[in-house]
Amino acid sequence: MISQNTIQQILGRLDIIDVIGGFVKLKRRGSNYLGLCPFHNEKTPSFTVSPAKELYKCFGCGRSGNAISFIMEHEKYSYVDTLKWLAARYGIEIEETFQSDEQRQTQLAADSLFIINQFARDFFVKQLFETEEGRDMGLSYFKERGFREEIINRFQLGYSPEQRDAFTKEAVAKQYSAELLVKTGLVVNRNDQLMDNYRGRVIFPVHNHSGKVVGFGARILKGNDKAPKYINTPENEIYIKSKILYGSYFARQAIDKADECLLVEGYTDVVSLHQAGIENAVASGGTSLTPDQLRLIKKYTNNLTIVYDGDTAGVKAALRGLDLALEEGLNVKLVLIPDNEDPDSYVNKVGAGKFKEFVQKSKKTSSCFSLRWL
Ligand code: ZN
């Protein structure tokens, strides 16, 4: 719990023009400020902020509130996360009221895991762009898939070299503890020897809703029947598979604006759709949908469109997701991609315009769909 003292300090420092101005371009108009509303699409500004009242109001969509509710609404943060965000912005140290030893240990471990993941992400990005192996193996793989550099940078994609301990060596030199390194899944312990877990793979960092790296998906490059196509981070203090949607950090504002979330299956589907400008897409990351993931979607919109492969496995996965989504009270539509394509290959083949058109045209309401398929 954040102490009352800290909350008072934050409220004391809070400047609504400064906070909202970080997200919306505001122009002075008399005693108020005016800008384009971030919550609905508009061409003439009707979003008004009053520094005197410390309130904002949009005369287009009717949303209103104070600086704290603005951050909660805009960033989809909880109240506590909003206070933490503001404290960081104003350099206020957070004083916590009572924490048990166990809570403190968990918090410490989580903080360390975030730091190691950030270090690893930077390492993999550097390998991808600045080493010959990275460019020959990793970058050329991404380029073959049609990923342009801008999208590779945005999603912070990387490459883990084939050498058995390239990452481990650097991490140990940084004095990260072996126990925590193993916990992140980046490093494995084989016969008392630490080695890299994602050797010779391209890396997809997985971000939480505030953009911090909670884990990684690592895709194999060389054909090998024994090795799994993807290795994912094991469950730990910060990587809780059932609560993560890949791409949610990059998609949240587009989902909000479109009032629709597209759910696809894989990392590459998300990256390709975002590259094509379809930015309201997230993936469940290879697991079947969970109630927690659906609740995460519900924070942004009630309209979920599941876009899966039209093959039998895709249909089955879609149907499992459908029942759960209905239980959670979402409006669910289903779109199956034809001709053995997945969203990734299909958007690359037909382009963004045709893809959107296809999704709009093929949306089936859940009840029609169930009747047809069940
Ligand atoms: Zn508005």
Residues whose N, C-alpha, C, O or C-beta is under 5 A from the ligand:
A	BS01	ZN	C37 F39 H40 C58 G60 C61 G62
